[in-house]
Amino acid sequence: MRFHWLTGTSGLTCVVPVQSGGEGLGVPPLPEYKVQTATILWDAYSGLLSHQAMILALNSSFVDPLLQFESQLKIIESSFNMVVSIPSLDKVKKLGENSEDVADLENLYQSILNIYEDTLLILVSKDLYKLQILKEMTVWMSEDESYVQERIMVIISRVLSFASRRVRGYTSVDAPCLGGLAAEMSLLCSHADSSITQQASLGMYHLLCIAKIQNEFEKDKPTKYTKHESHYLLTSSSDRECLHKIFQRDKTKIAQNVGQTLLPSLLTDFVWNLLMKLSAPDHKISSEAASILQLTLEYHAQKVTMVSKIVDAIHKQLSENSSHIRKDAMLQVITLLTRASPKKVIFQLMDYPVPADNTLILMWQAAGSESSVAPHVLKTILLILKAKPGEMQETLEQRKRFSLDTTNMMPVAASQALCTLLPVGSYKKAVAQLFPQLLMALMLQIFYSCELRLTAQDKHFYARDALRHLLNCSGLQQVDIALERKNCWNQFSQTLHHHHGVYLVAKALSDYNFPQFPETLHYLYKLSVEGPRMSEDSVITVIFLTELLNNFFKDPFPEEFLVLFRNWVNDSNPTVSKLSLQKIASMAPVVNEVKNVCNLLISILDAFLSKDNTVVIRALITLRKLLVKLGKVTYSSLCTRIAASYCLLMDHRYGGIRSMAIRHFGELLKDMSQYTWMLNNVVLGGLVPLILFLEDKEIRVVKACKYTLEICASQLNWSISSLLKDENYNFELLVLNICRNLLISHGNYLTEIISDTLGFLWSSRAYLRRASTILIGYLAKSGCHLLLRDEIEVMLEAIQRVLQDEDPVIKGLAEITRNIFMDIVNTMTSSTVKQTFRRWFKLIYIKKLKPLYQYNWLSDQTGSPMEIENIKGDKEGLIKKNDEDLLVKNKRLNDTLEQTSEKE
């Protein structure tokens, strides 16, 4: 045999063996298979050289790193296909006819493999990131089960060995592909072919050496490693040989060493790749992947990140194929991840559509099978139950959840999950520890679910069902039966009856002396002090706590609980305020036993300022009930403040509150009638609204004013009772008589009363502007001798604005009042001395007046101008009785004023 130049398909030529005797034919006649083999060899050789040149050129270019890697990966894949396409070495050797030919062919074969290996070394020496190519090679290799697999594994092992030596001189290591590559290598360590297993275990050893150095960099180890330092897992060559042999078919060792060495992100990639292998069509590969995955998570699940992504991937695979061959393995992954990261797993499991399908329920059961983390699972569910289902979350930042759904239905899913988890026997201890929290959370979710079902028409009521499971698994079956008997569970489905349902649950628990009472009471107290997240939480807490206290304590409650009710009086939620006030009112019989009762009463007075009318009414009723039983000493100390609070409500926008405040003001005066010395200021402080609201459009307010004015008149010794009777009532005559009495007995209060009246001149209610215009006129006319010019001018300025009123009746009344002021100004002397004398003698200077406005006389059945002289009040009788003395005193005063004027 001798050689001839042969042109290959690539256009290059090589020397190939030819048989003697064929010289005259140009190309010696060779068997067809030999020609094809020779062509394949040469094409592979020349192609690999060409590809290597291209890769070197790309390495020296300024192409974007990602594009560069993608281009080089395509070239390497093409080179890989060339390598695996060459025949085996035995076939190549058969081309030679003597030992020299065989040696040449063997060298050519080896050169092909070496070129491919050198190309990989060039790439890895430039950038460890390109170890990713080795992972792709394992994938390509698994798709081609030809004889060359062993040789490819040798190349991979050598490249990893080179990289592990090379990395010792690096100042940083960037090899994000180690996790995925380790997963592929771990599977190959259990390959049926022992030669492949041996190379895979050796490669795994070198890979872990690289990972160890990378790990040390992350732990802030020295940034520069000297060449003499060893970074192998074991230092001696014999130990290294021993270790990589251990990796062969020992999944436990692989799992332990991989978990210890890889960074969390790389270990996550390792787990993820094995998880994807569970769906491999090759049963052996999926089985090996399941075993390694389970062992890895048993030892190092706590290092795994992206737990939500893994759980979601399992859910997708099981949903697509409910009879998945590796379903048990996937569910075991859920269990192991729950053991290490219960919060992440539970949050992800709650983030799927409700109601949960069978697949999701299986995953819940898998998560619940790990009893060691039962408290953590339940605490995570409790965290979810604090939210309101159906709430729209506007931004991704607010959601921070895996799904893209903007509607938060996780609380509903959590309620359904509890229906699965609570009956689990291993959860019994954890349920007992968290009974109060679960109880209150489910009560709240029942309320939210009622609202949600009204809008979504959802037939499922998981929160209610979960509550029943909670009672039954907590040894409270009798409570559940009792509530069923009272139709409580059906009432819960109606929003209007939810609060009554809460009451029934608390009552039933109390009736059966539930053993969880101490911890439940402690939790409710803690919840009340810390403050709930939503207002509805407070409502449920107040109802529940009140009922428990009613059944286990006598009134009054211990001080620490009374403080809570006192604070709830002014809660932002009106329902909470009313519930608290209702309970406080029930303690009226023992109000004098309450410590700090003054603080309690003051908190009720603060509720008068609520914007909710029902709260104000409830506060008025509660205060009145307490005052009836309150000791007089305490009552007298708060009398003035209570009266001032009533006065503020006399001008309330709601007629019912006005009438109650006015009537209760009168009741206060009756209660404290024996404290005459301190009531005058209180009575006179509320006099103006009592007079003005006689003109109120609501009959209940008018009646309340008459009732209270009669009490005031009795307290002040004014005889105006006959004028307050319906058959004698006339507003103007009543005002006239009140002004006369005021001047006689309490003239020193004139300025304050005028000031109060001026405030009503600009009221939005016309009847108050009319009444105040009349009252201010009579006050000025009656007490003109007690007023200074500056005070009259202020009043005149105020009435000038009323003249612009759109109501013609008010304008007419204001005109009369203005004329009264002008007359006073015109007759008022400028002498300071004379004014001073007038103020000195204000108590004896009495001026009789007649009606000035004839207000509403046409509509009044009892009053007319001709009858005015015949209507004589008790106060006029008092004036007549002392008429002679008054005339003497008035004459002396006038003489003194005239003498002073002459001197000036």
Steps between C-alpha positions, in 0.01 A plus 500: 500500500612856435338848540328736262377858527124512533282809489229508766158667501645799676732572209819406689718198421658234711703186463299179498619141447457342154555146376779417252400419146270790448751762395369537149149568613571828678330404822577149621194285534418494877198360674225758521480498885870580524462797270203628703684452829803683372284785376321528838831509684644768284186711497491484881867590527485791257165618634623506859806699400278747318263529797789547737624790290157658502478470877844657544392785277184555705701494822713787368204704380298768679168329443242520775581218751156347474504496121855369506401213728196411289712496183771290659241259640364442150851436371574259783175316436594463135845373605335260743290354220819451296670321788212263569465426129848346464517121517647317793875460531475131422339573166760763423782259574360256248587747224871434550677197367807519718598635837629825355171571327308416813717735705445784253127448499489476877691827524253663263209372708660626818577837340133548422406446862788712622403792277149492646638481854750779432222719369309450825810574705554821306143611577513409869843654552359826369181496708373250758148611410541282189498186710134523407604333174586185693144483632368529146738223396354265760155573358622436144674187617184362660322542167769293323573169665785412263832353596657846526319584831788369704750710304284811539490439873878479502516839327252651748694360793828635366357845436364510855839387633667776303249757628548391862875552468458824308264655753760485777667812367178698451390791716132422438297217360201550271356160418120520530456176309646275768161411646350382172822321401515328839146368448597345168821357644320353801273302270796377297664379821233229502533413130477136399839520330768485770753687285258792465424483872870518581557806283182667628603454863846637425344795322262555793798512733671772296174691469459505877859623534408800284180552701693488826732779388203699377332448834804627686506813289139565601599465865762777465797269503838640382464633149824352364600138514859389456584210279625281779169514683276201458130552437401143447242349725772263621866584477676174414463331164401174666226678694378668183492166325302359789248784502417499132451126522253556783292716265449198274142385557491646854215748483518588869862614474423696188205673667695580815807638323306694241281659770800591714709643219269681259381852568125534565431629150700217344337241724163637387606446137606148595159429652315664212680292237432179687135601536475541123652153459204349685303540179768334287367222276783275616367328810849431635606866473181627669542243775862597565407869493223440755736319735776763484248783529340351809835439669622850420190665645510283810847629581506850353147623417560810713756625246259485209371832371222567248276261692186657350624430148566136585156458659334664202686271260379195691145632494515549124640153437245329722215707355599403147538135594319394816631143463860611465738209548700705752201658680605356834853632454369847419273501803794391711689805371212716629525331840877550523482862388225565755725363771770753410296798371138466615414864444614503137324176417173596668487843340546343160239231561250770598557692180298278268137541392229403746344262558807278500503203261604148592861564402529794736334310782758224454773761529339639817493151644865456412586828671294400803664161537808660661388529861822668620407825326126490572517815721688687226248390238206614712669830585555564130135426430402736782710769337306450178167501685566855622435627148162578351412274206408668176703814566650648187874561520601775265871449450742213482692658788192473717436140406848350519346172401584242239177518304391784278145496639414841645216363716613354829314173549771346716291525822227288341762246392642505853157426646459206263850378588406499869212268416769259376765559766305535826370141505855365457594320821858627502367858509303454822771641726564800276127571474473499879782754524342733246131447581419865593676639192329254267163561665508877459655488152226269374228712660634794306525303177141386540394864492713575195381184329138608548573823316696318232228243441247776448704631208651179362200273562743238630331199652803403703537619857844375598552735796187369672594139423853559630358643824292187549808286437686708758232441763483129432874436497534704823263280699209742472257278310218592738546866418467423130184300565353778714569759233344275237193474720478880521530529121816703550686356201223601263481846653866551425422491130302822540704816550227669707509219757876453514548698821226298664677186383820619668302552818352149477843341459639688801190414703517131410869479588431666833202279575713191454791647701743439217846414638673744266344797683818631673711513185207630297441783747871579505513513120191722478652737751827508308316556174301783657807674639707470185212604279360299206596556138144564381200657667291185467758322713409734783129428469550126528751544781263721702204265456702194589684655791186653644314171498790311657534761773126497564509128560818475705511833690255711696448871437700712517772332297861506618669833436720371217189407301311816590784698347437319172130585500580859590734526203251331269240767578681730260603237243499599134250223432151613612392143568786453743410822677136401538583151624733644760247762612232235522715290731595801712131590535429152635743571784291792630388316816863463608636823357608623842721193537695583186848634552580816307132550425571862410722390212226266385243781497736736321556245225123487452490880477769481232269273301258794473736632232460193279395557140267203523158597636427154638818512707404838646151375587642188661746714697217723624295202611799334668601815685148554626479145634826542685414842640176370651704260718813713543594625844432870554855586596640368173200637313554850635868496405407438135173691490633808324689303238203276425272803467744664258500183288121503491503863390723417205250240383204737526601639161555157340387456141283201592175582679495181704837583654396861565188394684685237708781738592252770606285261701801338668628845585177556688532161671849600613361816658237297684760249619720776639226728634650489848822651367342840428818692556675332207212470253439864412795512263390169347142617447590836354764336276227301325229764508548643149459173303207404723324822402589497132413137434147569619459601136634165371296334226504167682236466769717268713766771525245766596351278769847424637577872516179577689565213738854614576414872515243426764767326707736795444231747606444303816871496571531877442171587671352641181124487465458420131333159528162625377655635182656159421160332487376435150178696546689812614817466296625792296868517416536878516317536830706218647823666388384831643428344839827308507691820429319683781576218744859481386552872562350478846685194628809450284569821317872450533469214246353727234819540298568125490146423389514766230827351382341153477205642308719680246644162399161387368441801276690327217353153545410305187153443646258785442298445818814547710584825322147629562494399864848635573414832334202540734691387807796733438259790460327439831827439680634833375177690570464355849861546602596807303598680822751219568667510160788717384506683170767263363282201577198654328710582194614140475140383516401759243769381262379142537137588432600698190610171340165340584333777303642332187312177573292356214210419731268806504370415849851498638580825322194660658593379847858614450377846403307529828804379694726749322262782591514386862879519493494841335261635765730372772803662336320830454387518862827373643712768665868515426583577860727231638395589850132470413557159343689392807216605728255310286702181528529545878126519537409237237325279756238761592452670165204313356336591171157373404450397137216413271514268196689660214481252213145358497670180379263218387201665664270431211564127528490501881166402642546646843702811452394831338606866545183571698568217740855590584411724790283225646781240500687541822782271597611416847806715452285809438329427830838497666582836343170653616552370848820699531380789285527776758854410600605478136351840418691663785824336397446596136427863591817522708702350215359744244568796729859390543550458124351849430726663758801334347399618153464864620844497655648380172 
